[in-house]
Amino acid sequence: MGSNKQPVALDRARIDRQTRELALDHAAGSLGDDTYLARLKALREQRDAITERTTAGLPGQRAVEWLRALSESLQTADVPKEPR
């Protein structure tokens, strides 16, 4: 099954780094409160969009392929029948 974990991890790391840098700039006094809060809100929205993008689940076609392979392996398994 395919995974998009690495790009998501990179996106999250980038947003986390930008959030830290933003906080440091604000603490140093180079950003006003309004600017800081607006940029922080935008970064949080980007982070939330990543979460929404990754929670969609397994693509339908891949799920069907996986279930068919599972069904085939169960049908061809060399397992003795249960005694009655």
Secondary structure, DSSP 8 states (H G I E B T S, - for coil): ----HHHHHHHHHHHHHHHHHHHHHHHHTSS-HHHHHHHHHHHHHHHHHHHHHHTT-S-HHHHHHHHHHHHHHHHS--------
